[in-house]
Amino acid sequence: MVWLLRKCEKCGKYTLKKNKCPYCGGKVRIPHPPKFSPDDKYLKYKMALKEEMENERNIRQRTQKS
């Protein structure tokens, strides 16, 4: 399925333009989340990345408190 609707990252308005926002000139992106599949081939990689990011965040929080 092709997504036509875009959302400006800067002002938050929706548009059909694909390259930039006609209101403020900001960058636009597809506002829809990716499709979910229980048979996700990349799930183990996503979970490993999420765990790594959480560990880094916890380390940063501990060092800031010290």
C-alpha positions in Angstrom: 0.0 0.0 0.0 1.2 3.5 -0.9 1.0 6.1 1.8 0.0 9.5 0.4 -0.3 11.5 3.6 2.8 13.2 5.1 3.3 15.1 8.3 5.7 18.0 8.8 8.3 17.3 11.6 8.6 21.0 12.3 5.0 22.4 12.4 3.0 19.2 12.7 0.7 19.9 9.8 -0.4 17.2 7.3 0.2 17.5 3.6 0.2 15.5 0.4 3.6 17.0 -0.7 6.4 14.4 -0.6 9.5 16.6 -0.4 8.8 19.5 2.1 6.1 21.2 4.0 4.2 23.8 2.0 3.5 25.8 5.1 6.9 26.1 6.8 9.3 24.3 4.5 10.2 21.7 7.1 11.0 18.0 6.4 8.0 15.7 6.0 7.7 12.1 7.0 5.1 9.3 6.7 3.0 9.5 10.0 1.8 5.8 9.9 3.5 3.2 12.0 5.1 0.2 10.3 3.0 -2.9 9.9 3.2 -5.4 12.7 3.7 -9.1 12.0 4.0 -11.8 14.7 6.3 -13.6 12.3 8.8 -10.7 12.1 12.1 -12.0 10.7 14.0 -9.2 12.3 12.5 -9.3 15.8 15.6 -10.7 17.5 17.7 -7.8 16.1 15.1 -5.2 17.1 14.9 -6.6 20.6 18.7 -6.7 20.9 19.0 -3.1 19.7 16.3 -2.0 22.2 18.0 -3.7 25.1 21.3 -2.1 24.1 19.8 1.3 23.9 18.1 0.8 27.4 21.5 -0.3 28.9 23.2 2.8 27.4 20.5 5.1 28.8 20.8 3.5 32.3 24.6 3.9 32.2 24.2 7.6 31.2 21.7 8.2 34.0 24.0 6.6 36.6 27.0 8.7 35.5 24.9 11.9 35.6 23.8 11.1 39.2 27.4 10.6 40.3 
